[in-house]
Structures are given as structure tokens and as C-alpha cells.
Amino acid sequence: MNLSQPPQSVVQSAFNGAPDPQPVSTTCPYCGVGCGVAATLLADGKVTIAGDQNHPANKGRLCVKGSALDETVDLNGRLLYPQIRDAVSNTMARASWDQALDKVAQGFNDIIARHGPNAVAFYVSGQLLTEDYYIANKLMKGYIGSANIDTNSRLCMSSAVAGHKRAFGEDLVPVCYEDLELADLVVLVGSNTAWCHPILFQRITTIKETRPDVKIVVIDPRRTATCESADLHLPVKQGTDVWLFNGLLHYLSQNGLTDSGFVDNHTNGVSGALSAAEASSAELMTVAKICKIDPNDLLTFYHLFASTKKVITAFSQGVNQSSAGTDKVNSIINCHLISGRIGQPGMGPFSITGQPNAMGGREVGGLANMLAAHMELDNPTHRQTVRTFWDSPAIADKPGLKAVDLFQAIEQGTVKAIWIIATNPLVSLPDANQVQRALLACELVVASDIIEKTDTNAFAHVLLPALGWGEKDGTVTNSERCISRQRGFLPVPGEARPDWQALCDVAQRMGFDGFGFNSAHEIFDEHARLSTFCNGAAEGDFTPRVFNLAGLVGMDSLQYNGLSPIQWPVLRDASGELRSTQRLLTDNRYSHPDGKARFIATPPRAPVHATDEDFPLALNTGRVRDQWHTMTRTGKSAKLADHVPEAFIDMHPQDALLYGVREGSLARVSSKWGAMVARVQHGGGIGRGSLFVPIHWSNQSASDARIGAVVNPVVDPVSGEPEFKHTPVRVEDFPVAWHGFVLSREEVAMAGVTHWTRIQGRTFARYELAGRNIIADHNKWVRELLNLDDPDADWLEYADKTAGVYRAAHLINDQIETCVFISPRPDLPSRAWLASLFAKDQLEDADRVGLLIGQPIEKGADAGPTVCSCFGVGRNTICNAIREQGLTTVVQVTSCLKAGGNCGSCVPEIKKLLATTLVEEAATQ
């Protein structure tokens, strides 16, 4: 492995912001794939982004989110200096770092003195670098002496962690990305991989093109984009995964497909797991009925799994985010254990993490029930080992509060101070209105962030400006245990500081030694040394831990700066050369004291809250293709805004008819915990009895689209992960008098508008509007909305008072400044066509006419809604090309229009357009 000196550009850009034309190798800050990025800071301050050809995760490929990173590094909306809330005026005021740090340290010390260490807490994030995570964990667990530090990774992968630990004795992901390419069967469970992990999905589909016999099975209640490349889709009912995999376990056992040598020599507990499987899932017809899938499809899946040696079962949030998430994970692992399909190339269970450093957080004990270096809080020997290594005054002796419990404790008053770092819980947590009540009741709320205005930051008493991607420096670990450097290449903005530095400064002000770090490199070295400390000691009940960074101990700063991607455990061979580990468990040695894996009995259980007459539909939540988390970063990018510009409610047309809502119109989704409003759509991929709403929209981007307020707060009893995939809800019409939209080069205040969503355009902001007020004078109302009081303004308008239709545009020097369209109907003119007018320096006469009639005069001017965000190709453009040029394959579409030629996440949608357009063409002939 390469530990050579890094390019000089790395050092220059990271520490003094000097522009350098040479690209800096860093890592994408989005999903857990952990793609390498080559970022170049140009002399004019602009940034160019490309995939890193040398990074093993992506080999030069980037999804559209990664490709658009250059659109998200501006300073608009950035938190650039510390702020403290004035107790009298209740407003935030600028403060010095010394003032802010003193207030945080004194506040924590005072509360600890009065109420003990468990009265304070940290809530951190998979967006943190490993070095930041390490310091936060060390401070809370080893010095404050409480385990009240949890992370938003609790919300996405803690069930996988718990399942791994139960089965393997340690949080181990046994496979690597190459195994997806070596497998003959890839089973994707609860994972819309095409949208959420596009680069991994490309690797799978590319192999299928070269080896057509490779099979892909998708297990998901929705027919997602991933299903378009699948050989078989099992649309299981939400919450029935354990029945399905218990049935597979029983099928393998009954049909003589048990690897008895492996099971006898390397596992324990098979009889209990088989008994639970037989009790719930012995009859195939029963399983099919419970899961609501075709029995023949179920049998086909069982036969495929049974007859294929090289099987990867990759799972993500659809498995983890459940009140039975840990059992779902173990039911999958059980099937691999009984058939011996683990620890060998091309086979094994594979947890695909959601965040860029969820794995790094797990390495340093970022969860409330863990210690650093894969040691356990409930193990006295582990506790003493960590305390001795840290030379700390205290060590937490019991698990802390997990995310949902933590915010409930804040509202109840048992936790009185919270430091929130790099996350937005008021949007992302379930029962989000409860989180708001908790923050309102909390004595001290500290928030470290890169963005000033978030839903959460509105309730902070102290705001601390942090470094963002492109500015900070450290490491992250991706889903295949690959440690990569995230390098700074941008100058430090304002007074922002690394999160680890703010934490160290507070620790020292609280009177703690052990935090005199001067760089991320020094922190990483301590982290690596802890991974080796007493690792493998014979005394006590200390089982050697697989997590081990012995080979990375003692690097100097140049070696750390130049570290190439490397998978742990990292050791050195007899000659002193680094030895990375591609896949784990190849020696059939597990981390339980007896060295054996454990089957876990998984009696299935339904979701805690069942649908009923008052709440008859099951809510499922998740991501869309081009957005990330609560959109504080991706929401800045015009490229990422076009594909799915608004929150939506996806439901079956028959359910929409039954509950009196219409496609394109607004509806309210409500549960026992809260409500939200969005537009109804029929995406064609969801069965009756359920609906899907994306997670990304907040109060900063929409008037009432926080789906977290609706989600129930029930959690898995083992992992503490919330039930994001099944909340009983009802849906009802949200009547409005009119619909409309505004495209404007200037920001528009939405005060008084009933429903709105803000979408970022390239040179303008777009607002989708709806109102319940009756607009008597459209001209007056619109001018007030736009704050336009110039009577001589170049103002084009069309009004049909009888129909309630109004169209207007404000021009300055023949360039469009603002346009407004209002109608009692939701089917308004194409935004894509209007957006293209903002790119023109001067409107033509035909453009003016088009503005008044609400459609383009020229044929082909309307590209339609964006399909390929990478190249900005719209639906109409693709469909026209298919018809006019006789295109029949995705390859031909890509060759003609480039669409689908970069990240490939739009390929499933292009396939659908090909199918529907060709069918329409055939029908007209």
C-alpha cells in the first residue's frame, strides 16, 4: 500500500487555500459507497469535480450527487462565526469563539455538578470524520463519564450492527464490493440500490451485461428503479421479511441444502433458529399469503438461492429501519450460515450503509451502547482497557440513551444539555414534533453546523461554525471497511473550525487533560493505537478483535496525508509491508469466545402499530435519487433539483379513488403523531394499502413537508432503530382555491401563502404555490408577493377572470426577471421550458407570446421534466428522439443524447420511456 508523500496541492489547499491546478484526491460526502473524488480548485475560485480513477470503490465513476459537488460548496447560507442566543431578546448574536466555548464548557460543567454526568448528551452524525467521532466519544464516555452519545447513524444501520454482533460476536461486514461482481445471484433486500447506491448498482448491472446468467432478485414492497434490472421482484408486504427468510431457512434445511460440516464445526444455535423458522414459515403457501406475494415467485426465489453457490444478499434501510430490524438482519444471516455461504468470494450477507462514515463511527464507538475499537460497554474488561489507554478520570459503565429515547429524556427533563453536531434531528428523527418540544424545554442546546438556518438550529442557544466538505481533513470508512482520506482543498471560510477542534477546546475548558491534539493526524494515530491495545491478550475474557489498525500505527503526517484507500483490519507482514484485508471470516473464525458464529432464533412479529379504521394505510419513507438527507447541501444544486422538485405522496390509484384524493392535487398525510402535506402521484410502483413519502424536505424548503413529524417513534428493542417503514396513517384531500408557481431571480417571501416549496434553479429560485385565499385582483396580489412597486416596469400579463387563470412576467432590459402562473387547476405550464428562458440574455418576440399563452411557440422548446440530471436531458427530449430516430435500446439513447452515460441512475427510467413510447407508437400505426 502507498504511504508516500502526498501531492503538494493537498498540503497547500488544506492549510492556506492556495489555488493549485492539480486535482486533490478526496472522498464523496454522501452515501456509504465511499467514492473517490478528484477535486480541483481553479485560480478563479471555481471547483471542478471528477471521479478518482484510482479509488477502488468507484474507479472514476460518480453518481449525479457526487458530480454536482461543485454546486454545493458556495458560502450562501453558511454559518461563518459563533453565535449565542440573548436571553432577553431571544435572538442570536455574533460572539467570539472564546465566548461561545466558555458558555458551552461552563454550561456543561454546571449541569453535571447539579445533576450528574447523565444529564448531558451529544447527538452526532455519520457526516463526521472518524477523527471528529473519536474525540466526541472519548470526551463523553471517558471523561464526562456518561454514554449519552448517540448518532443519526442509529436511524439507518444500527440494526445491522446489532445483527452482526449477535451472529459474529463483532460488528463485521464480511464481504467486499468485488463480491457483488463475483456472485452468480445478487439478492437486494429493502434497497433501492439504483437510486441510493448508484455506483454499486452500476457494478452489478455491468457484470450482468458481461455474464447474462447472473441473476438479480429484488425484495421490496415498492417497484423501484432497481426492479427494472431484476430477473425477479418480490413485492413483500411491509414488515414480513422475517417470515420470508425463515421460510428460506426451512426450505434449505428440508431440502438437504445444509452445509453440515460448516454448521457443526463453526456455528452454534442452529436448532433454535430452525425451530423458530418451522413454527412460522414451514408452509410455502402460508409464507406467500403473509408476505402477499405469488407462491410461484416465492418458490422461484427459494430455488434460485438453494441452487446457486455464490450468493450475495445485500440489504439496506428497508431491512434495518424496522421495529424488527435486528431479527430481519439475523434471519438473512441465518440463511447464509446454514448453507455455508460466507467467508468466500462472491457470497455472504452485505449491509450497505447509508452515510459516508457510518462505519467509521462504529469503529470509534459512536453509538450509545458501544465503546471505541469494537469494545463493549457491558464488558468490565473492555471498560478498564479503554480507561487505562485513555488514562481517563471516568468511564461510562452502562449504555447511554439511544436517539429516540434521548430526545424523550430531554423533554422529560432528565437530560438538560445537548450538543448536536452535523445533523438535523428536527427533520430526520421520527415523531419530529416531539423533538421540537424537547429542544424548547432543554436548558442548553449547542449546535455545530455548516449551515446557519436549519429547523434544528432555530432552537439552539449556541451555534458553532464547522468546516464542511472540501474544507475539513480526516478519514472515512465505507461499506466494505475501506478507510479513505477526505482532504481539504478549499480555504477555511469565516471563523469555521474542525469539529474535533471545537470538542477539544471545550474538553480543555471543562478541565480535562488528554485533548491536546493539534491535527487530525494525531487523533488518527491514537485511534489506531487503541485498536491494537490489549487486542489478543490471553488474560481475562478478552477475545481478540478483528478490528485492528496495527499497520497504520506510527504514521507521520506526510504518510497520513498520502494514505491510499485501505480495508481493515490493516496489519503488517514479516517484511513490514502493509497487509489490507479484502474480505473477512475466510478462516471461519468468529469473535465470540468459542470462535463460532451463532444462529439467532427469529420468531417473526408484525409491526407494533397496525393499520385500523382511523389510520388504514401503511406509510413507507425513504430517499429520492438526487437528494441527500435534509437537503442542506444538495438543495443548493440546480442540477439536483430538477428530477424530483417537490415532496410527494406516492399511492395506488385505487386507494386514491377510495380516499378522495387526485393525482397532481395536494393531500394531507396524518398519523397519531403529526401531519404533512404534499402532492399525490401514481408512480406505478406501490401496492394497495400503503403509500410512500420521501424524507428530504424541511421547513427551510417547504411549508409543511416534514414527513418525520408523521413517523411513529417505535424502535427495535435490540438496536433502537426506528420504524421508518411502517406507520399507520390516513390520507385526505387538502383543498385549495388555486395552484401556481413563481420563477424569480430574487428571493420571494412566502408569508401568507398556504402551501409552498422552494426549488433551486441555475439563475433563479422556483416556488411551487397553492392557496386557500380567493384572489380578487391578481395583478395587485402578485405585485405585493413579489414586492414590485414600479408602475413603469416591463410587465407582461394575461388574465382570464372567469377561469381564474393568470400569467405574468417581469422583464428588465428584455431579460426575464420573474414569471408567475396561477390557475385553479394543478396542471400548469412546463417549468422546464420557462427555466430555459432565464438562460437567455434577451427574450425574442416568440418567447413573449409564449409567456402570455402559457406554452412555447417553437416545437421542441420544452424538454420536459428532467430524467438524466448528469446531462440535463428531459423526458420530452428522450421520447421525441425515440420516436423520430427509431431508438430501441438504452445504448442508442445514450449514444444520441448522452442520457444514462454517466452514473446510470436514470437508466431504469429510460427503459420505461422506451417501453411506453414504443407501445404508443405501435398503437398509432
N, C-alpha and C positions, 0 to 999 in steps of 0.2 A: 504493500500500500504506500501511496505517496504522502510523505510528510515534509516535502520540500518547502522552501521559502515561497510565499505567495507572490503573485504579481504585485509590483509596487503600487498599482492602481488600487488594490484592496486597501492597503495601508493609508494611502493619501485620501481616498474618498471617505473612508470610515472616520478619519480623525480631523481632517481640516476641510473637507468638502471640495478640494481642488478638482476641477474637471479633468477628465482623462478620457481619451477616445477609446481606450481599451475596455472591453466588457469585464464586469465583475461577476464572478460565479457566486450565486446565492440560491435560495430555495423559495419556492412559491409559498405564500402565507395562507392558502385556502385549505383544500381537503387533505386527508391523510395519505394520499398517494405520495406527496413529498417531491414534486417535480423540481428538477434543477432549472434555474433561470439564469440567462446571461443578460445582465442589465448594464446599459452604457449611459453615463451622464455626459451629455454633449456640452460643448463650450457655451452654447446659448441657454443652458439650463434645462433643456428638454431631455427626456429619458426615452431610450429605445429598449424594447423588450424582445428577447428571443428565447427559445428553448435551449438549454445547455446540452449540447451533443454528447458530452462526456458523462452526464449523470445517468446512473443505471436505471433509475425509476422511469424516466421518460425518453431518454436518448434523443433529445432535441424537440420532442413534441410538447405542445402546451394546449390546454383547453382554452375556451374563449375567455374565461375569467382570468387565467394567467396571462393570456395575450393582452388583456386590457389593463394590466397593472399600471401602465404609464398614465392612464386616465384617472388614477386614484391617488397620486402622490402629491397633488397640489395642497396648498395650505388653506383652502377655503373651509371654514368651519373648524379649523384646528384649535385645540386648547394649547395655548402658547406660553402661559405663565400661571403660577399657582393662584388660587382664589380661595377666599374664606367668606362664609356667609355671615353677614352682620346680624346680630341677634335682635336688634331693634327694628331695622327696616326689612329684614328677611330677604335681603338681596345679596348677591355675590359681589365681592370687591377684590381687586387685584391685591396680591400680597407677595412678600419676598419668600424665597424658599426657606429661609431661617424661620420666619413667622409660621409658615404652614407646617414645617416639620416639627417645630416646638409644640404647636397645637395638637398635632396627631400624637406625638410621644406623650405629652402631658395628659391628654385625654385618655389614652390607653392606660397609662400608669395610675391615674386617679380611679378609673373604673375597676382596675384589678385590685387596687388597695381596698376599695369599698366592698367589692362583690366577688373577688377571686378571679383566677385566670379564665374560667369557663364563661365569664360574662363578656368576653371579647372574641372576635372571629375574623377570619379572612375568607373572602369568596373570590377565587381566581379563575384562570381560563386556559384552555388549550391553545390560545393565541400567544401565551407567554413562551419565551425561550426557556430551555431547560435550566439555564443558569438563574433566571428570574425565579422560576419554580422552586429551585433548590433553596434559595435564600428565604423565600416565604415560608417554606416548610420547616427549615431549620429554626427560624425565629419563633414561629408559633409553637411547634412541638417540642423543641429542645431548650428554649429559653423562657418564653412565656409559660410553657408547661401545660398547654391545652392542645387537644387535637381538633379544635374547631377551625379547621381549614379545609374547605371543600372547593370544588371546581365545576365549571359548566360542563366539563367532560363527564360529570356524573349523569348528565342528561342524555349522553349519546353512547357511551361504551362501558359503563360500569357493570352492566350485566355480563358482558363478555369477560371482563376482569374476574368477576366472581365465578363464572363458569370455568374459566381456565384454572383458577386456584383450586376449585373443588376437584377437578379432573386430574390436573397435572401437578398440584402442590405449589405452583408458582404461576404468575401471570405470563404465560409463554404463548407466543404465536408461532406455531411450529413450521409454517411454510414460508415461501418467498414468492415474489411476483413471477419468477420463471416457472413456478409450478402451474400457474394458470395456463402457460403455453405448452407445458409437458402433459397436461391432463388430457384424457380422452372424453371425459364428461365433466362439465362445469355446471354446478348447481348454484344458482343465485337466489338467495332466500331473503326476502324483505329488503331488497337492494335495487333501486333504480340506477344501476351502475352506469348506464349510458348518459345519464344526466348528472349524477352525483360524483362519479369517479370516472370521467370520460377517457382518460388516458389508459387506465386499466382495461376499460371496456374495448378500446381500440386494440389493445394487445390480444384480447380474447378473440375478437372478430377477425383480426388479421390471421391468426392461427387457423381459424375455421375456414378461411378462404384457401389457405395452402393445404389444409388437411380437412376436406369436407366431411370426413367420418366423425370428426369431433362433434359431440352433442352439447347443446346448451339447454338447460331446464330453468325456467324462472318460476319461483313460487312467490306469489304476491297477490293480495286482494284486488289490486288495480292492474289493468292492462297498460303498462307504462311503455315508454320508448324502448326500454330494454327488451320488451317482449317481441319487438319487430324482428329481432335477430335470433329468436329462440326456436328450437325444434319443438318445445312443449311448454305451455304455460298452464300452471295450476293456480286458478284464482281462488285460493282458500279463503274461507270466511275469517275475518279478523279474530285473532286470539286462539286459533285452532292448531297452531304449528306443532304443539307437543303431541296432540293426537296423531298428526301426520307422521312425525318421526318416530313415535312409539310404534306405530304401525309398521314402519320400515324396519325397526329393530326386531319386531316379532317376525316379520317376513324373512329377514336374513337368518334368524335362528331356526325357524321352522323348515326352511328350505336347504339346510345344510351348508350355509354360506358363512359359518363362523370360522374364524382363524383360531382354532382351538389351541395351537401351540403358543401363539401370541397371548391369547386371553389367559391361559393357565399360568404362563411364566411371567407376564408383565402387567397384569391387572388384578384388581380386587373388585368385588361387589356386583359381578355380572348377574347373579341370581336375583338380587333385589331389583335391578333395572328391568330384567326380563319379566319378573312378576308384575311390576307396575305396567309394563307395556301390554302384557296379556290381559290384565284386568280392564284396560281402557280401549285397546286397539287390536284385539285379536281378529276381529271380523273386518275384512276389507270393506264390505258394504256399509258397515257401521261407521268406519272412518270416513268414507266418501260422503255419507249423509251428514255427519257432524261438520266436516270441512266444506260441504256444499260444492263438491266437485264431481265430475264424471268418473264413475268407478273404473271405466276402461283407461282413462288418462292416469288415474292413480296407480293402476296395475302396471301401466307402461313405465311410469317413473320408478316404481319398485324394481321392475325387471331391469331397467337401464342401470340403476345403481348396483344391483346384485351382479350383473354380468360384466361390469366394467371395473377393471382393477384400479386404473388411475382416475380417481375421482377427487375433485376439489369441491367442497361445499363452502361457498363464500357467503357470509351473512353480514348485515349491517343494521341500520336503525329499526327496520321493520321487525327484527327479532329482539333487539335489545330494549327498545322503548315499550316496555310492557310490564304489567304487574306480575307476569310470569316469565319475565325476560331471562332470568338465570336458568330456569328449567328448560326454556327453549334452547338456550346455548348448549346445555348438557345433553339434551335429547339428540342434538345433532352430533356432538362429540361421541356419544354412546354408539352411534351407528358406525363411526369410523373406528372406534376401538374394537367392536365385536368382529369387524371384518379385517382388522389389522392394517387399515388404510391410513397410516400415519407414519411420519418419520422417514418417508421415502419420496423420491422425486415424483412430482405430479399427483400427489394425494395428501389429503388432510383437511381438517376444518380451518377456515380462514376468516378471522374477524377483520373486516375492512373499516378502519376508524374514520371518523368524520372530520376531525380537526387536524391541523398541521403538526401539532405537538402533543396530542393526547397521549401518545406513547411515552414521550419524554417526561410528561407529568407523572405517569405511572412509575417511571424509573426512580423518581426522587420522592415518592410517597405523597403526591399531591392530593390524594383522596383522604377523607377524614378517618378512614379505617385502616390506613397503611402507614408504614414507616419508610424512610428512604432506602434505596438499594434493595428493593424487594424484601425487606424485612417486615415483620408483623407486629402490630401494636399489642396484640394479646399474648405475645411470647416474651416472657420476662428476660430470657437470654438476649433476644433481639433488642429489647429496650435498653438493657445495660450496655450492649455493644455500641449502639448508636450514641448513647450518652457519653460513653468513655471516649469514643472517637471525637465527638464534638467538644468534649470537656465542658459540658453544659451544666448549668445550675439545676436544671429540672428536666424531666422527660414526661411527656403525656403518658398516662398509664391506662387509658381507656379510649375507645373510639370517640371521635367527635361527632358533631351533628352533620348529617348529610344535607344536601342542598335544600330540599323541601322542608325538612324538619328545622333547619337553621332559620329560615325566614319566619316560620311559625313561632319559633322561640323568641325571635326579635319582637314580633307583635305582642307576644305574651309578656315581654319584659325581662326574661331571664338572660338574654344576650342584649347588651346595651351599647356595644360599639361594633361596627363592621367596616372593614376595609375591602372595597370591591375593586378588582384590578382586571382591566381588559375584557370586561363583559358587561352585558346589558340585561340583568335579570328581570327588570320590569317588563320586558318584552319576551324573553326566552323561557322563563320559568312557567310551569302550569299555575293555574289559579293566580294569574298575574296581578289581579286587583288586590289580592291578599299581600303580595309583595309590596305594593304601594302603601297599604296600611302599615306594614311593618316598618318601612323606611320613614314614614311620617312619625311613628312612635319612637324611633330609635334616638338615643341620646347623642350619638356621634356616628355620622356616616361619612366615610372618606372614599373618594373615587379617584383612581388613577386611570387616565384615558388619553387617547389622541384626539378625540372629538369633544368639543365643548358642550354642545346641546344634544343630549340623548334623553330618553324617557327616564333613565335611572339617575343621570347627573342632575336632573331638576330637583332631586331630593337630597343632594349632598350638602354637607356642612363645609367640607374641604375638597377642593379639586386640585389634583396634581398632574401636570402635563408630562406625558410619557413619549418616548420615541416610538415611531411607527415602523412598518416595514420599509426597508430601504435606508433606514437611519440606524437601527439597532444592530447589535452584533452578538452572536452566540450560536447555539446549536438547536436543532430539532431532530426528532426521531419519527420516521414514518411507519406505515402499517406493517412493513416487512422488517422492522427493527433496524433500519438503516439510519445511522446518525449522519446528518449533513450540516454544513455550516450555513448559517444565514448571515450574510455580510452586509455591513453598511456601505452605501456608496453615495448617499445624499448628505448635505450639510445638516447639522443639528438645527432644527427650527426653534426660534424664540428661546425660551428657557427650559425646554424639554430635557428630561434626563432618562436614562435607562431605569426600568422598574427595579432591577436589583440594587441600583444605587440608592433610590428612594427608600427601599426597605432597609438597607444597611445604615443609612443615615438615621432613620427612626430607631432602629435597634440600638445604635450607639447612644442616642439621646435618652433612651429608656434605661441606660446604664449597663448594657450588655457588651462584654468582650466577644471576640470571635467573628466580628463582621468588618474587619479592616481590609476588605478586598479593594483592589484598585482596577480590576479589569474582569471581563467575562472569562478570560483565560485562567485566571487564578481560581475562580469559582469552579470551572470545569475540572481542574486538576483535583480539587478537594472532592468533588463528586466522584471522579474516577477512583481516587484512593479509598473512599468509603465503600465502593463496590467490591474492593478486594479485602477490606479489613475483616479479619476472622472469618473469611469465606472459605469454608472447608475445614474449619477447626474440628478436631476429633472430640474435644471435651463437650460435656452437656448434651443437649438435644439439638445441636446445631447441624442441620443438613446443608451441604454445600448448595449455594445458589447458582443458578445458571447465569443470571445477570452478573456480568463481570467485565470491567473495562481495564483489566490489568495492563494490557498492551498500550493503553493511552495515558498511563500514569507518567508524570515527569516530562511531558512535552514542554518545550519552551514556547515563547509567544509566537515565534515565526512558524514553528511546526503546527501550533494550534491554528494560526491564521491560514495555513496552507492545507489543513486537513481535508483529505478527499472523502467522499461518502464511504461509510464502512458499517457493516452489520455486526451487532453484538450477539454473543459475547466476543470480545476482542482480546486475544492473548498474544503471546509471542512464542515462536518455536525455539528449538535448541540453538539456532543460529542467531536469534534475536530479531528475526523478521516478524512483522505483524501478521497475525492469522485471524482473518474475519470468519464469520460463521454464516453460511448461506441459509441452511435450514436446521431446525432443532430436532431433538428426540430420535436422531438416527441410530443411537446406541440403545434405544428402548429403556433409557434410564430417566426416571421422573423425579420430581423434587419432594415427594412425600418421603417420610423417614424410611419406609421399606423399599424405596426406589421404584414403586409400581404406580401405574395410573389407576384411577378409580372410576368405575361406573357409578353414576348417580341415578337413583330411582327418581323418576319424574312423573308422579301421578298428575294428570292434566287437570287444570281448573280454568273455568271461564273467567273473563274479566270481572273485576269486583263489582262494577256498576253495570247492570244490564239495561238495555233499552226497555221502555214501557210506553204506556199510552201518552204520557205527558212529553216524553223525550224518545220518540220512536226510531230515530236514526243514529247510526254509529259514526262519529266524527273520526277521520283519519287526517293526520297532518304530516307535512314534510316539506321538501325543498323544490324549487324550480331550477331550471337548467342554468340560468345565467346570473343568479343572485346568491349571496352568501350571508348567512345569519341574519342580523337585523339591518343590513344594508348600509351601515355607517361608512363602509368603503365602496362596495360595488354600486351603491346608489349614486355615486358621483359620476359613474361612467355612462355616457350616452350609448356606447356600443352595447352595453349590457342591459339597457333599459327597454329596448325595443321588442324583445321576444315575448316577455310577459310583463306588460307595463303596470298592471293593477293586480291586487289581490282578487281571488275568485272563489266561487263555490262550485265545485265540480260534482254533479249528481246525475243520476239516471233520469232520462226524460219522463218515464212513468212516475217516478217519485215526485218530480217537479210538477207534473199534472195533478197528482194526488194532493199535494200540499199548496197548490195555488200560486206557484212561482213560475216565471217565464225566463227562458234563455235571453241573456242580454240585459235583463232588468235587475234591480237591486233586491236583495233579500237579507233578512237578519237570521243569523245562526245563534241560538242561545242554549245554555245549559243551566244547571243549578248554580254555576259559579260565575257566569258572565255572558256577554254577548258581543257580537261584531257584525259588521255589515259589508257585503261585497256583491259583485255581480255573479249571476248564475251562468254557468256554462255546461254544455254537454260534451265533454271531451271524448266520450265513447269508451272510456276505459274503466268505468266503475260500475259495480253491480248494484242491484236494488238493495235498499235498506241501509246504505252508507253514503257518506259524502266526504270529499277531500278539500282541505283549505291549506294553502301554503303558509309558512311560518314567518316570512321576512318583514312584513310591514309593521311599522311602529307609528306612534303619534307624531313623529317627525315627518313621515312620508305619506300619511293618510289620516283622515278624520276619525275613523273608527274601525280599523282593520287588524287590531292586535288579537290574533287567534289564541295567544297564551292566556288571555282573560277567560276563555271558554273552557280550556282543557282542565280535566279533573286532576286533583292533586294526589291521587292514589299512586303508590310506589311499589316496586318489587320488594318483598320482605327481606330478601338477601342482599340485593345490590343497592337498594334505594333509588333505582332509576324510575322515573315517572312513566305513566301510561299515556304516552302521546298518541297512540294509535287507536284508542277506543274510548271515546267519551259520549255518553248518551246526549243527544241534542234534538232540538226541533228547528225547523226552518219555516219562515213565514215571509210573506211579501213585505217589502219596505216601500210603501207608496210614496212617490214624489210627483210634483207637478210638472217638472221639466228636467231634461238632461242637457249637458253641454260640455264644452271644453274650451280652454284658452291655451294658445301658444304665445309666449311673450319673452322678449329679450330681457325684460326686467322682472324681478320677483313680484308676485302678486299676493297681497294679503287675503287670506281666505275667511276672514271674520264674517260671520253671518251666513256662510254657505253650509247647507245641511250636510252634504257629503262631498268629500274631495279626496283626490290622490295627486301627489306631485311626482312627475317623472322628469328625469334629467335629459335634455336634448343637447345637441352639439353646441349650438349658439343660443339656446333658449331653454326655458322651462315650460313643461306642458302640465296642465292641470285638467284632470277629468272631474266634472262637477255634476251635482244634482241638487235640486232644491224643492222644498215644500211650499215656499212662498209664491204667491201669484205676482208675476212681474207685469205691472200695468204699463210702464214705459221702459221698453228695453234699452233704448238709447241712453236714457238717464241712468238706469241701473248699471249698465255695463261701464259707462264712463266713471261712475263712482267706484266700481270694483277695481278698475284699472288706475284710479287716481289721475284721470286725464281731464284737465280743466282748460285746455287750449281750444277755444272755439274755432280757430282757424286751422286746426290740424287737418292733414290729408286723411280723410276718414271715408272709407267706402262702407256702405251698409245696404242691406236688403231686409225688409221686414214684411212678414205676412201675418197681420194681427189676427186674422180669422183662424189660421192654422197654428199660431203661436210659434212660428219659425222666425229666427233672427240670425243674420250673418253680418259680421262687420270686420273691418281690418283697418289698422292704423299704419300709415306709411310715413316714412321720413326720407326725403330725397329719393323717392321711388323705391326705397328698400322697405320690406315688410318689417314692422316693429312688433306688432301684436295682431292676432286674429282671434275672433270669438264666434262660436257657433252654438246656438241654443235651439232646442226643439222639444216638444212634449214626448217625442219618441226617442228611444236609446240608439237607434240606428243612424248615426251621424256620419258626415263625410270622412274620407280617408285621412288619417293623421299623417301617414307616410308621405302622401303627395304634398300636403301642406308643409310638412317639415322640410321637404326639398326646396320650397320657395325661400326658406330662411338662408339657404346657401347662396342665393343669387344676390349679386351686388345691385341689380336693378330689375324690377319686375317688367315683364312685357305686357302688352295690351291683352293678350290671351290669358295671362295669369290673373289680371284684374277681373276679367269676365268670369274666369273660373271661380274666383273667390266669391263673387256675387251669386253664381248659380250653384255653388257647393260641389263642383266636380271639375276635373281637369278637361280642357278642351282637346289637348293633344292625346292621341291614342298611345297607350303605354307609359304615360307620365306617372301613373300610380303603380308603384312597385308592390304595394300591399304590405301586410304585416310581415315583420322580419322572420325568416326561417333560419338563415345562416348568419349569425351575428359576427362571425370572424370576418366575412367579406361583405356584410351588409346586403344580402340578397333577399328580396321579398318573395312572398308567396305568388303574387301575380306574375312576377318575372319568371319564376320557375315553371308555373303552369303554362304560360304563353310559349316558353321555349319547348316544353314537352309537345305541345300541340303543333307548333309551327315547324319544328325541326325533327319531329318524329322520334324524340328521345324515348328510350325504353328501359334504361338502366341508370343506376346512381352514378356509375363511372362516366356515362355520357353527359349527365347533368353537370358533374364536376368539371369535365373537360370543357364544357360550353360556358359555364357560369362561375366556376371555382367553388360553388357551394358544396360543402361537405369535404373540401380538400384540405382542411387544417385539422381541427380537433375531432371532427367526425361526429360530434354530439347531435348534429342536425340530420344525420343520415337516416335515422328511423322516420323522421318527419318527411324527408324527401321520398322515401319508399312509399309512404302513404299517399303523397301527392301524385306520384307516378301511377299508383294503382287506381285512385279515384279519377284522375284526369283521363287515363286510357279507357276506363269503363265509360265515362261520359262521352268521349269521342266515338267509341264503338256504338253507343246508343243512338247517336245522331246520324250515323251513316246508313 
